[in-house]
């Protein structure tokens, strides 16, 4: 079974997906980490983030490894912590917007999905990467709540700055932010993590029975 969890930054994708995977005994696959790792490598090697051809070549030549435990490596470097910074937050969309880059990473994501029993989270997972996923969920939350959550994750940056960053990132990610037509939308604003996980687990149970 493949469970696809999409949604904007701050909606709760990572936390919910990780906990759901633990509960079900599935693999947890953070596809967004692939784009973050590629972005980190591009910055490290001074690759122009507007140059789609160079970024695509970089993606083809340097496979990103995303492990179930959350460890992320690229070009032989453990970047698990390095990719979770405000700097990466602000420019990862510039890398992900290139169609050819997305094609390279989508191919790898589909290969991971083919191994079965996984909770995959990111953007356009249900609509494009795994349109045949057994369960598709699109998480949303009010802008103020999303900004509050990001502030907790990025304590080094003020709430106003993070709120602005989120608005800009939403605009950049708009092309990849469309929910699959058959996805279940869940507003997480007033829900606990476990309440969201409960709802998705219930959806998965109905697919299993079906």
C-alpha positions as CSV (number, residue, x, y, z in Angstrom):
1,X,0.0,0.0,0.0
2,X,1.1,3.5,-0.8
3,X,-0.2,6.5,1.2
4,X,0.5,9.8,-0.4
5,X,0.4,13.0,1.7
6,X,0.6,16.3,0.0
7,X,0.2,19.9,1.2
8,X,2.0,23.2,1.7
9,X,4.8,23.9,4.2
10,X,3.6,24.0,7.8
11,X,0.5,21.9,7.2
12,X,2.0,19.0,9.2
13,X,3.0,16.6,6.4
14,X,6.3,15.5,7.8
15,X,5.2,14.9,11.4
16,X,2.0,13.2,10.4
17,X,3.6,11.0,7.7
18,X,6.4,9.9,10.1
19,X,4.1,9.0,12.9
20,X,1.6,7.2,10.5
21,X,4.5,5.2,9.1
22,X,5.6,4.2,12.6
23,X,2.1,3.2,13.5
24,X,1.5,1.1,10.4
25,X,5.0,-0.3,10.2
26,X,5.5,1.2,6.7
27,X,8.5,3.0,5.3
28,X,8.5,6.8,5.6
29,X,9.7,8.6,2.5
30,X,10.3,12.4,2.6
31,X,10.4,13.3,-1.1
32,X,10.9,16.9,-0.3
33,X,14.3,16.0,1.2
34,X,15.5,15.1,-2.2
35,X,14.9,18.6,-3.5
36,X,16.4,20.1,-0.4
37,X,19.5,17.9,-0.8
38,X,19.9,18.8,-4.4
39,X,19.5,22.5,-3.5
40,X,22.2,22.2,-0.8
41,X,24.5,20.6,-3.3
42,X,23.8,23.3,-5.9
43,X,24.7,26.0,-3.4
44,X,27.8,24.1,-2.3
45,X,29.0,23.9,-5.9
46,X,27.9,27.4,-6.8
47,X,25.4,26.1,-9.5
48,X,23.1,28.8,-10.8
49,X,19.6,28.0,-9.4
50,X,18.0,29.4,-12.6
51,X,20.0,27.1,-14.8
52,X,17.7,24.1,-15.3
53,X,20.2,22.2,-17.5
54,X,23.0,22.4,-14.9
55,X,20.7,21.5,-12.1
56,X,19.3,18.5,-14.0
57,X,22.8,17.3,-14.7
58,X,23.6,17.7,-11.1
59,X,20.6,15.6,-10.1
60,X,21.4,12.8,-12.6
61,X,25.0,12.6,-11.5
62,X,24.4,12.7,-7.7
63,X,21.7,10.4,-6.4
64,X,20.1,11.5,-3.2
65,X,19.5,8.8,-0.6
66,X,16.7,9.1,1.8
67,X,16.6,6.5,4.5
68,X,13.6,5.4,6.6
69,X,15.3,6.8,9.8
70,X,15.4,10.3,8.2
71,X,19.1,10.3,7.2
72,X,19.7,12.1,3.9
73,X,22.9,11.8,1.9
74,X,24.1,13.3,-1.4
75,X,27.5,13.2,-3.1
76,X,28.7,11.1,-0.1
77,X,27.8,13.7,2.4
78,X,25.3,13.4,5.3
79,X,23.1,16.5,4.8
80,X,20.3,15.5,7.2
81,X,20.7,18.6,9.3
82,X,22.2,21.0,6.7
83,X,19.0,20.9,4.5
84,X,16.7,22.0,7.3
85,X,17.7,25.6,7.4
86,X,16.0,28.9,6.5
87,X,18.4,29.4,3.7
88,X,17.3,26.1,2.0
89,X,13.7,26.9,2.8
90,X,13.9,30.1,0.8
91,X,15.5,28.7,-2.4
92,X,14.4,25.1,-2.7
93,X,11.4,26.1,-4.8
94,X,13.7,27.7,-7.3
95,X,15.3,24.3,-7.9
96,X,12.0,22.3,-7.8
97,X,10.4,24.5,-10.4
98,X,12.5,23.1,-13.2
99,X,10.5,20.5,-15.0
100,X,13.5,18.4,-16.0
101,X,14.8,18.3,-12.4
102,X,11.4,17.1,-11.2
103,X,11.4,14.4,-13.8
104,X,14.7,13.0,-12.6
105,X,13.7,13.0,-9.0
106,X,10.2,11.7,-9.7
107,X,11.6,8.7,-11.5
108,X,13.6,7.9,-8.3
109,X,10.5,8.5,-6.1
110,X,8.4,6.1,-8.2
111,X,11.2,3.5,-7.9
112,X,11.0,3.8,-4.1
113,X,7.2,3.6,-4.2
114,X,7.4,0.4,-6.3
115,X,8.9,-1.3,-3.3
116,X,5.5,-1.1,-1.6
117,X,4.1,-0.2,1.9
118,X,5.2,3.4,2.3
119,X,4.0,6.7,3.5
120,X,5.2,9.3,1.0
121,X,5.0,13.0,1.7
122,X,5.8,16.0,-0.3
123,X,4.3,18.0,-3.1
124,X,2.4,16.5,-6.1
125,X,2.8,13.0,-4.7
126,X,-0.8,12.0,-5.2
127,X,-1.4,14.0,-8.4
128,X,1.8,13.2,-10.3
129,X,4.4,11.0,-8.7
130,X,2.0,8.2,-7.5
131,X,-1.4,8.8,-9.1
132,X,-2.2,5.2,-8.4
133,X,-1.6,5.6,-4.6
134,X,-4.1,3.6,-2.5
135,X,-4.7,6.6,-0.2
136,X,-4.2,10.2,-1.1
137,X,-4.4,13.0,1.5
138,X,-4.0,16.7,1.1
139,X,-3.2,18.5,4.4
140,X,-4.0,22.2,4.8
141,X,-3.9,24.7,7.7
142,X,-4.7,28.3,8.2
143,X,-1.8,30.6,7.3
144,X,-1.3,31.9,10.9
145,X,-1.1,28.4,12.2
146,X,1.3,27.3,9.6
147,X,3.6,30.2,10.3
148,X,3.4,29.4,14.1
149,X,4.5,25.8,13.4
150,X,7.4,27.0,11.2
151,X,8.5,29.4,13.9
152,X,8.7,26.4,16.3
153,X,10.8,24.6,13.7
154,X,13.0,27.6,12.9
155,X,13.4,29.5,16.2
156,X,16.2,31.6,14.7
157,X,13.8,33.6,12.5
158,X,11.0,35.9,13.6
159,X,7.4,35.1,13.1
160,X,6.8,38.0,10.7
161,X,9.7,37.0,8.5
162,X,8.6,33.3,8.5
163,X,5.0,34.3,7.6
164,X,6.4,36.3,4.6
165,X,8.6,33.4,3.6
166,X,5.6,31.1,3.6
167,X,3.6,33.4,1.4
168,X,6.4,33.7,-1.1
169,X,7.0,29.9,-1.0
170,X,3.3,29.2,-1.6
171,X,3.4,31.4,-4.6
172,X,6.5,29.7,-6.0
173,X,5.1,26.2,-5.3
174,X,1.7,26.9,-6.7
175,X,2.3,24.7,-9.8
176,X,3.1,21.7,-7.6
177,X,0.5,22.4,-5.0
178,X,-2.7,21.1,-6.6
179,X,-4.4,18.3,-4.8
180,X,-5.2,15.2,-6.7
181,X,-8.9,15.1,-7.7
182,X,-9.5,12.0,-5.5
183,X,-7.5,13.2,-2.5
184,X,-9.1,13.6,0.9
185,X,-8.5,17.1,2.2
186,X,-7.9,17.5,5.9
187,X,-7.6,20.9,7.6
188,X,-5.1,20.3,10.5
189,X,-5.4,23.8,12.0
190,X,-7.4,22.7,15.1
191,X,-6.4,19.0,15.1
192,X,-3.6,17.2,17.1
193,X,-1.1,15.1,15.2
194,X,-2.7,11.9,16.5
195,X,-6.1,13.1,15.4
196,X,-4.8,13.6,11.8
197,X,-3.0,10.3,11.9
198,X,-6.2,8.6,13.1
199,X,-8.2,9.9,10.2
200,X,-5.6,8.8,7.6
201,X,-5.3,5.4,9.3
202,X,-9.1,5.0,9.0
203,X,-8.9,5.9,5.3
204,X,-6.2,3.3,4.8
205,X,-8.3,0.7,6.7
206,X,-11.3,1.3,4.3
207,X,-9.0,0.8,1.3
208,X,-7.7,-2.5,2.8
209,X,-11.2,-3.8,3.4
210,X,-12.2,-2.7,-0.1
